[in-house]
Amino acid sequence: MDLVERAQNGESEAFGRLYDHYADTVYRYIYYRVGSRATAEDLTSETFLRALRRIGTFTWQGRDFGAWLVTIARNLVADHFKSSRFRLEVTTGEMLDSNECERSPEDSVLESLSNAALLEAVRRLNPQQQECVTLRFLQGLSVAETARIMGKNEGAIKTLQYRAVRTLARLLPPDAR
């Protein structure tokens, strides 16, 4: 809370510390929604740029600063999918970062198949179920935080989550459950 207030008063170091604290959370949320590292990095940067521009409008109405950032990211992801640019994008293979070490081909294939099956199953959920699963399980947000971000009550989120998990169980191949 202190960092946010200092950032609202124009202290750039405070905003930098907020960025350090929340950047991974925002990036992971976006990445699991768009599935592209480059797009996720771009939208994460745009999220923090918009947050910096609008930090003066943030108020503590029972909302965590991280939830406010995820709401900005959510709107950017929605805009991204609505834009014609998204439909024209051609993605290229991801390159290894210089600090990543290469695993054995067998491990890479097994992990890739498991992740691909799960992501494919999540993408087959309806948009609200996708968002609920992403926020709850990939971001690790609580039911209350997820409800605030999605603009629903906690009971609705619990029901949405239950239905999403049951649908995922049906969609996943038996060996991936």
N, C-alpha and C positions, 0 to 999 in steps of 0.2 A: 504494500500500500504506500509505503514511504517512497519507494522508487518511482511509482506512477506519479505521485504528487510532485516529486522533484523533476521528472520528465515533463510534466505539464507546465512547470515553471521555466522550461527551456534548458534544463541541464542535460547536455548531450551524453555525458557519461552514464547517467541514470537510464536513459533510453537504451544505450549500448548494453547495459547489464540486463535490462528486460529482454532485449534481443537474444543475448547469450542464454538466458533462462528458458525462453519459449520457442526458439528457432527450430529445435528438433521436433517438438510437438506439432508445430504448424506444418513443417516439411512432411512428416510422416502422414498427417491427415491428408494433405494434398496428394502425396505420392500414391497412397492407396486408392485415391479417387481417380487419378488420371493415368497411373501406370507408366509414366515416363519420367525418368530422372531429370532431364533437361527442363521439361515443362513444369515439374514440381519445383525446381530451383527458381525458375522465372516467377511462378505464382507466389512462392514464399517471399521473394524479394518484394514483389508488388504488395503483398499483404502488409509487410512492415513499413513500406513507403506510405501506404494509405493510413496505417495506424499512426505514423509520425505526423502526418498532415492533420489527423483528426484527434490527436491525443487530448486536446482541450475539451472535446465533447464527451469523453469517457466519464461516467459517474458510477459510484459504488451502490448500485441498486440490487444488492444481493448477488451480483455477478462477479465472477473472478475475471481478472484481466486476461488470462489465457482463454477463457470462454469467449471474450470479446474478440480476441484475435482469430479464433477458430470461426467465429461468425463472419468476420471479414473474408477469411479464406474460403469459407463455404460459398459466399456470394461470388467470389472471383472464379471458383471452379464452375459454378452454374453459368456464369457469363462465358467462360471458356468453352463449355460444351454447346452453348447456344450460338457461338460465333461461327462464321463461315470459315475462318482460319483453321479451326479444329478439323473440319471435314477435309481440308486440303493438305493437312500435315502428313509427311512421310517420315516415319521414325527410322533411325539407323540403330545398329547394335550398340549396346553399352560397352564402353571401354573400361578396362581395369584402372582404378586409381593407382598412382605410383606406390602408395603405402599398403595396397592390398596384396596378399600373397595368393597365388593360384592353388586351388585345391585339386585333388585327384579328379579326373574326368567322371569317374563313377559317382563320387559324392556330389559333384555339381549336377549331374543328370538327375539323380534321385531327389535332390533338394528342389531342382527346377520343376520336376514333374509334380511333386507335392504342392509347391507354391502355385504352379500353374493351375492345377486342379481346383485348389481352394479359391484362387482369384476368379477363375471361370465360373465357379459355383456362386460366388458373391455377386458377380456381374449379372447373373441370371435372376437375382432377387429384384423385387420392385425397388424403385429409387429410395423410398423411405426406409425400407429394410436395409438396403445397402448402406445408407448413411448411419443408421442405428448401429449396425454391426461394426462399421469403421470406427465410430466414436467410442463405443463400449469396449470392443476387444482389441482393436489395433491401436487406439489412442489411450485406452485404459481409463476413460472418463467414467465417473459415477453415473448412476441413473439420473440423479438430480441435475448434474452438469449437462448430460445429454438432453434432458428435457428442456433445459433453458436454451440450449443452442438450437434445438429443433422447434422450439415454440410450442411444446406439448406438455401435458402434465405427466407426472411420474408413472401413473397407472397405464397411460397410453404407451409409454416407452417400454414398460415391462411386457405388455401384450405384444408390441411390435417386435421386441427382442425374442420373445418366446416363439412367435410365428416364424421369424427369420431363421432361428436355430433349427426348428423342425424342418423347414424347407431346405436348409443347407444339408441336413442329414439325408434327405431324400435325393438331393442333387449330386452329392459326392459319391464317387465310385466306392464300393465296399472296402477296397484295400486302402483307401485314403481316410477313412473315418477314424 
